[in-house]
Every structure is written in structure tokens, then in C-alpha cells.
Amino acid sequence: VVEALLPHMLWLGAVLVGLVLRKEQVVLAGSWLALLICGNSSAVSALSQRERREGSAMQEALQAWGEEHCGLSVRGQLMTRLAPASNLVAVGFLLAFNEWWRAWTSCG
């Protein structure tokens, strides 16, 4: 549950901090982050529903074999992606608060 709520708390926090500090750029960055996160969430849910409808017995068997012998669990995959993503967001906020917009654009 935390993995699903953390990105939304992040963009909401950015917008609120930007409003409190009266920094339009931080509000804009938080709003842009909200669009990316919400768009990604809806795309992932649509794709997973489509895959469930189109799944065959062979695909399911290959998926089970791959998860057992080769891959990380879903939780393991999320944990490996969480650290780089949080670092990128932290650097983005640091650059935004210092108004280093040119450096911030190279972060994405």
C-alpha cells in the first residue's frame, strides 16, 4: 500500500510546499509530477487488465517458470526501483528550491 501511495504523497507535498512558500516553479513541478504519476498508474492498470484477458496457458507457465528461476518478485522489483527514483526526486526538489532551473531540466 505504501508503494502505491508514496508517489501521490510526493506530488501533493510538492504542490503544498510550493503554495506555502509561494514558489510557482515548485507548484508547477509538483503538478507535472502528478500528471506523470497518474498517467503511469492508469496505463499500468489498463495493460494489466488487458494481459489478464489475453493470457494463455503457455504464457502463464512461462511466467511462473521465470518468476521461480530467474526473476525478482514484484516487491523486489519495486524496491530496486524505489532508491533511484527517490534520489532523482530529491535532487529535483533541491534544485527547484535553489531555483537552479537549468540544472533541474537536465535531471529528467
PyRosetta script that sets phi, psi and omega in degrees:
from pyrosetta import init, pose_from_sequence

init()
pose = pose_from_sequence("VVEALLPHMLWLGAVLVGLVLRKEQVVLAGSWLALLICGNSSAVSALSQRERREGSAMQEALQAWGEEHCGLSVRGQLMTRLAPASNLVAVGFLLAFNEWWRAWTSCG")
pose.set_psi(1, -40.1)
pose.set_omega(1, -178.9)
pose.set_phi(2, -63.7)
pose.set_psi(2, -38.7)
pose.set_omega(2, -179.8)
pose.set_phi(3, -62.8)
pose.set_psi(3, -30.1)
pose.set_omega(3, -180.0)
pose.set_phi(4, -81.7)
pose.set_psi(4, -32.9)
pose.set_omega(4, -176.5)
pose.set_phi(5, -87.0)
pose.set_psi(5, -26.2)
pose.set_omega(5, -175.3)
pose.set_phi(6, -56.3)
pose.set_psi(6, -47.6)
pose.set_omega(6, 179.0)
pose.set_phi(7, -61.3)
pose.set_psi(7, -36.7)
pose.set_omega(7, -179.8)
pose.set_phi(8, -71.2)
pose.set_psi(8, -36.7)
pose.set_omega(8, 175.8)
pose.set_phi(9, -65.7)
pose.set_psi(9, -32.2)
pose.set_omega(9, -179.0)
pose.set_phi(10, -66.3)
pose.set_psi(10, -50.5)
pose.set_omega(10, -178.3)
pose.set_phi(11, -69.8)
pose.set_psi(11, -35.3)
pose.set_omega(11, 177.8)
pose.set_phi(12, -65.1)
pose.set_psi(12, -41.2)
pose.set_omega(12, 176.8)
pose.set_phi(13, -62.4)
pose.set_psi(13, -40.2)
pose.set_omega(13, 179.5)
pose.set_phi(14, -63.7)
pose.set_psi(14, -43.2)
pose.set_omega(14, 179.9)
pose.set_phi(15, -64.8)
pose.set_psi(15, -44.3)
pose.set_omega(15, -179.4)
pose.set_phi(16, -65.2)
pose.set_psi(16, -43.4)
pose.set_omega(16, 177.9)
pose.set_phi(17, -62.8)
pose.set_psi(17, -41.0)
pose.set_omega(17, 178.0)
pose.set_phi(18, -62.8)
pose.set_psi(18, -38.8)
pose.set_omega(18, 177.8)
pose.set_phi(19, -68.1)
pose.set_psi(19, -42.2)
pose.set_omega(19, -179.6)
pose.set_phi(20, -65.3)
pose.set_psi(20, -43.1)
pose.set_omega(20, -178.6)
pose.set_phi(21, -84.0)
pose.set_psi(21, -3.9)
pose.set_omega(21, -178.5)
pose.set_phi(22, 56.7)
pose.set_psi(22, 46.6)
pose.set_omega(22, 176.8)
pose.set_phi(23, -112.3)
pose.set_psi(23, 104.5)
pose.set_omega(23, -176.8)
pose.set_phi(24, -63.3)
pose.set_psi(24, -32.1)
pose.set_omega(24, -178.4)
pose.set_phi(25, -66.1)
pose.set_psi(25, -37.7)
pose.set_omega(25, 179.3)
pose.set_phi(26, -70.1)
pose.set_psi(26, -38.6)
pose.set_omega(26, 175.9)
pose.set_phi(27, -62.8)
pose.set_psi(27, -42.6)
pose.set_omega(27, 178.5)
pose.set_phi(28, -63.8)
pose.set_psi(28, -41.9)
pose.set_omega(28, 178.5)
pose.set_phi(29, -64.3)
pose.set_psi(29, -42.3)
pose.set_omega(29, 177.7)
pose.set_phi(30, -64.4)
pose.set_psi(30, -38.4)
pose.set_omega(30, 178.0)
pose.set_phi(31, -67.5)
pose.set_psi(31, -39.3)
pose.set_omega(31, 177.4)
pose.set_phi(32, -64.6)
pose.set_psi(32, -41.4)
pose.set_omega(32, 177.4)
pose.set_phi(33, -62.7)
pose.set_psi(33, -38.4)
pose.set_omega(33, 177.9)
pose.set_phi(34, -62.2)
pose.set_psi(34, -43.3)
pose.set_omega(34, 178.3)
pose.set_phi(35, -61.9)
pose.set_psi(35, -43.3)
pose.set_omega(35, 179.9)
pose.set_phi(36, -64.5)
pose.set_psi(36, -45.3)
pose.set_omega(36, -176.9)
pose.set_phi(37, -67.7)
pose.set_psi(37, -45.5)
pose.set_omega(37, -179.6)
pose.set_phi(38, -67.1)
pose.set_psi(38, -38.5)
pose.set_omega(38, 177.0)
pose.set_phi(39, -65.3)
pose.set_psi(39, -40.7)
pose.set_omega(39, 178.6)
pose.set_phi(40, -67.0)
pose.set_psi(40, -41.1)
pose.set_omega(40, 179.8)
pose.set_phi(41, -62.3)
pose.set_psi(41, -44.2)
pose.set_omega(41, -179.0)
pose.set_phi(42, -69.5)
pose.set_psi(42, -36.0)
pose.set_omega(42, 178.7)
pose.set_phi(43, -67.0)
pose.set_psi(43, -41.6)
pose.set_omega(43, 179.9)
pose.set_phi(44, -64.4)
pose.set_psi(44, -42.8)
pose.set_omega(44, -179.9)
pose.set_phi(45, -66.8)
pose.set_psi(45, -38.1)
pose.set_omega(45, 178.7)
pose.set_phi(46, -66.0)
pose.set_psi(46, -41.3)
pose.set_omega(46, 179.1)
pose.set_phi(47, -67.3)
pose.set_psi(47, -39.8)
pose.set_omega(47, -179.2)
pose.set_phi(48, -67.5)
pose.set_psi(48, -36.3)
pose.set_omega(48, 176.4)
pose.set_phi(49, -65.8)
pose.set_psi(49, -39.1)
pose.set_omega(49, 179.6)
pose.set_phi(50, -66.1)
pose.set_psi(50, -41.6)
pose.set_omega(50, 179.5)
pose.set_phi(51, -64.6)
pose.set_psi(51, -36.6)
pose.set_omega(51, 178.6)
pose.set_phi(52, -64.1)
pose.set_psi(52, -37.5)
pose.set_omega(52, 179.9)
pose.set_phi(53, -71.3)
pose.set_psi(53, -36.0)
pose.set_omega(53, -172.8)
pose.set_phi(54, -96.0)
pose.set_psi(54, 1.5)
pose.set_omega(54, -175.2)
pose.set_phi(55, -66.2)
pose.set_psi(55, 138.6)
pose.set_omega(55, 176.7)
pose.set_phi(56, -111.1)
pose.set_psi(56, 171.1)
pose.set_omega(56, -179.8)
pose.set_phi(57, -64.8)
pose.set_psi(57, -36.7)
pose.set_omega(57, 179.4)
pose.set_phi(58, -66.4)
pose.set_psi(58, -43.2)
pose.set_omega(58, 178.7)
pose.set_phi(59, -62.4)
pose.set_psi(59, -42.3)
pose.set_omega(59, 179.6)
pose.set_phi(60, -65.2)
pose.set_psi(60, -39.3)
pose.set_omega(60, 178.5)
pose.set_phi(61, -66.3)
pose.set_psi(61, -42.1)
pose.set_omega(61, 177.6)
pose.set_phi(62, -65.1)
pose.set_psi(62, -38.9)
pose.set_omega(62, 178.4)
pose.set_phi(63, -63.4)
pose.set_psi(63, -46.0)
pose.set_omega(63, -179.7)
pose.set_phi(64, -63.3)
pose.set_psi(64, -42.9)
pose.set_omega(64, 179.2)
pose.set_phi(65, -63.4)
pose.set_psi(65, -43.8)
pose.set_omega(65, -179.6)
pose.set_phi(66, -64.2)
pose.set_psi(66, -40.3)
pose.set_omega(66, 178.4)
pose.set_phi(67, -66.9)
pose.set_psi(67, -34.7)
pose.set_omega(67, -178.1)
pose.set_phi(68, -76.0)
pose.set_psi(68, -39.5)
pose.set_omega(68, -170.6)
pose.set_phi(69, -105.4)
pose.set_psi(69, -26.8)
pose.set_omega(69, -170.1)
pose.set_phi(70, -120.6)
pose.set_psi(70, -37.7)
pose.set_omega(70, -163.7)
pose.set_phi(71, -102.2)
pose.set_psi(71, 173.5)
pose.set_omega(71, 171.9)
pose.set_phi(72, -86.9)
pose.set_psi(72, 155.3)
pose.set_omega(72, 173.9)
pose.set_phi(73, -69.4)
pose.set_psi(73, 168.7)
pose.set_omega(73, 179.3)
pose.set_phi(74, -60.9)
pose.set_psi(74, -41.6)
pose.set_omega(74, 178.5)
pose.set_phi(75, -63.9)
pose.set_psi(75, -39.9)
pose.set_omega(75, 177.9)
pose.set_phi(76, -63.9)
pose.set_psi(76, -39.8)
pose.set_omega(76, 177.7)
pose.set_phi(77, -63.9)
pose.set_psi(77, -42.4)
pose.set_omega(77, 179.2)
pose.set_phi(78, -63.5)
pose.set_psi(78, -40.6)
pose.set_omega(78, -178.2)
pose.set_phi(79, -67.6)
pose.set_psi(79, -35.1)
pose.set_omega(79, 179.0)
pose.set_phi(80, -72.2)
pose.set_psi(80, -24.9)
pose.set_omega(80, 179.2)
pose.set_phi(81, -89.4)
pose.set_psi(81, -19.1)
pose.set_omega(81, -174.0)
pose.set_phi(82, -69.2)
pose.set_psi(82, -42.8)
pose.set_omega(82, -176.7)
pose.set_phi(83, -64.3)
pose.set_psi(83, -50.5)
pose.set_omega(83, 178.4)
pose.set_phi(84, -63.8)
pose.set_psi(84, -36.6)
pose.set_omega(84, 179.8)
pose.set_phi(85, -66.6)
pose.set_psi(85, -42.3)
pose.set_omega(85, 179.9)
pose.set_phi(86, -68.6)
pose.set_psi(86, -34.5)
pose.set_omega(86, 175.8)
pose.set_phi(87, -64.4)
pose.set_psi(87, -42.2)
pose.set_omega(87, 179.5)
pose.set_phi(88, -62.9)
pose.set_psi(88, -42.6)
pose.set_omega(88, 179.1)
pose.set_phi(89, -66.6)
pose.set_psi(89, -41.3)
pose.set_omega(89, 179.6)
pose.set_phi(90, -62.3)
pose.set_psi(90, -43.2)
pose.set_omega(90, 178.2)
pose.set_phi(91, -65.5)
pose.set_psi(91, -38.9)
pose.set_omega(91, 177.4)
pose.set_phi(92, -61.2)
pose.set_psi(92, -43.5)
pose.set_omega(92, 177.7)
pose.set_phi(93, -66.2)
pose.set_psi(93, -40.4)
pose.set_omega(93, 178.6)
pose.set_phi(94, -60.5)
pose.set_psi(94, -45.7)
pose.set_omega(94, 179.2)
pose.set_phi(95, -67.5)
pose.set_psi(95, -36.6)
pose.set_omega(95, -179.8)
pose.set_phi(96, -67.7)
pose.set_psi(96, -42.8)
pose.set_omega(96, -179.6)
pose.set_phi(97, -65.7)
pose.set_psi(97, -30.5)
pose.set_omega(97, 178.0)
pose.set_phi(98, -89.3)
pose.set_psi(98, 1.9)
pose.set_omega(98, 178.8)
pose.set_phi(99, 59.0)
pose.set_psi(99, 39.3)
pose.set_omega(99, 175.1)
pose.set_phi(100, -98.0)
pose.set_psi(100, 71.5)
pose.set_omega(100, -171.3)
pose.set_phi(101, -69.8)
pose.set_psi(101, -30.8)
pose.set_omega(101, 178.9)
pose.set_phi(102, -66.0)
pose.set_psi(102, -41.6)
pose.set_omega(102, 176.5)
pose.set_phi(103, -69.9)
pose.set_psi(103, -33.4)
pose.set_omega(103, -179.0)
pose.set_phi(104, -65.1)
pose.set_psi(104, -35.2)
pose.set_omega(104, -179.1)
pose.set_phi(105, -69.5)
pose.set_psi(105, -26.3)
pose.set_omega(105, 177.8)
pose.set_phi(106, -79.6)
pose.set_psi(106, -11.6)
pose.set_omega(106, -179.6)
pose.set_phi(107, -72.4)
pose.set_psi(107, -31.3)
pose.set_omega(107, -175.8)
pose.set_phi(108, -87.8)
pose.dump_pdb("model.pdb")
